[in-house]
Amino acid sequence: MTTLVRLEILRTLRNKRYLMFTVLYPALLYVFFISAYGNGGTVANGVAAKSYFMVSMATFGAVGAVLTGSAQRISLERKSGWTRQLRLTALPGRAYTLGKIAACAVTTLPAIAVVFAIGAIEGVDLPAVQWLGLAAALWLGSFVFAALGVALGYAAEPDAVQPVVMIVYMLMALFGGTWFPVSDSLRTYARFNPVYDYNQLASFVHGGGVAGFPIAALAAFLVLFTAAAAHLYRKDARRA
Amino acid sequence: MTTGTGEVAAFRNVSKSYGRVKAVNGLDLVLRPGETVALLGPNGAGKSSSLDLLLGLREPDSGTVELFGGSPRAAITAGRVGAMLQSGGLMSDVKVREIVELACRVHPRGHGVDRVLATAGITELADRRVDKLSGGQEQRVRFALAVAGANDLIVLDEPTTGMDVSVRRQFWEAMRAQADAGRTVLFATHYLEEADSVADRVLVLHKGRLIADGSSAEIKARAGARRIGFELHPADGAASGPDFDEAVLRALPGTVGLDVSTRADGVRTVRIRSADADAGVAALYAAGYYPRGLEVTSLGLEQAFLTITGEQDRTESEEEYVR
């Protein structure tokens, strides 16, 4: 099984599209946001723009990496018959999905690291503990979206999966505070958007303390998405 | 019935429907160790469905499927079965060596990568990206995945699709080597000459039913192995002219099928399919005929196959008519 996981990671890192969309794209957007807001610019509640967007672009890249890495590939590989071929090996059925999630988990790290590096260069100043805590929080949070990606990969056919992923991804980002902070009037609803909760994990570096509700909400989403993924996987296995 | 060690695979009264289509209809079949078995049938005959059931990719609606006396999954987990599927997609963004290595590593009785690459004849492709291969090359990579370990049974679904003639020959050489090593091989194909030259047992599947099961020679014999063709001219006697009686020809020994057409000048062209052409021709002369332009030709497996499936279709439509 480790062979499969290693190969999944290797092929994801080899894929140029992955690097473009999940590492380069959020990094460029981040640079753009910093210059648009100016060096001393702030967003709502007086949080520095470069610090706010460092988090939101890291989550943007991580969610993108995880959704496309799992949903698109699973959907395509179901269609091509690779998943059937794997079922003819001694690997347990879950190995394939676990391999995908492991590959996702590894590939979110560059997306987060590159944006953090730009942030540090641009003058985001955090204690070492907070840098590490933030990276860990964002890394762990990405597993929620890996589970969602697996579910979408088993739910959608290959010709539909790209638009489906894009729509889900963009809507969650739009109302999740990725490109602009969520206004007070929308916050009541945004709490049920996993991307919003994901961004809120960073509240402790914005002087907010550890966010209890977002952690609980993300845990609930993780359970929900995992259950959906498991159900859809079993349904798919029956259809061969 | 006991599931002794003599059974590689067993279908017992297995049926599987997709919606209203009966893909597999009451299939009973046992494969024994060391056999090389060809599975023939027109498109939609249920070949792929049967293989899916055999490999446990699908569950039968009724009946049981066993591999080595247990479930298909157990046989796969034990590393006793290797398979090459018709629609077996491959991983993208990986090299040939990497995907073959994966197959070798996860196989409980896996071989070394280099050995498997050589067996499948893809050593020179080892560093190529899987997504950059031609159809025939991809087929050989799939074959490599099927022989990545010491399997007792190898299942191949239309393995030579997309291969050109020389590659196809190489492929069957590799396949024969597997069979010579004592492995049981089951392959579905629509190239009948492959079945004829490689298999020692041929199964004909039609509309989800097994309608023939025997050696290639037996299948041909059943279909009427030879065709006797000749003309009867009225000038050659009353039997060929006014007294002509089809029933006499039909009664010739070995006759399986008869086709007579008459031209305006009274010349009849006769075609007989016969399971015993020698006796048939002798009896023809004995009955007072003078066949002109006599030809006795051997039927290929292909014609035998068409004959058998055609007969089955006729029988079924007659059954429908009676109902």
Interface residues (C-beta under 8 A of the other chain):
Chain A: M1 T3 L4 L7 L10 R11 T12 R14 N15 E77 K79 S80 G81 W82 T83 R84 Q85 R87 L88 T89 A90 L91 R238 A240
Chain B: D52 L55 L57 R58 E59 I76 T77 A78 G79 V81 G82 A83 L85 S87 G88 G89 L90 M91 S92 D93 V94 E98 I99 E101 L102 A103 R105 V106 H107 P108 R142 L145
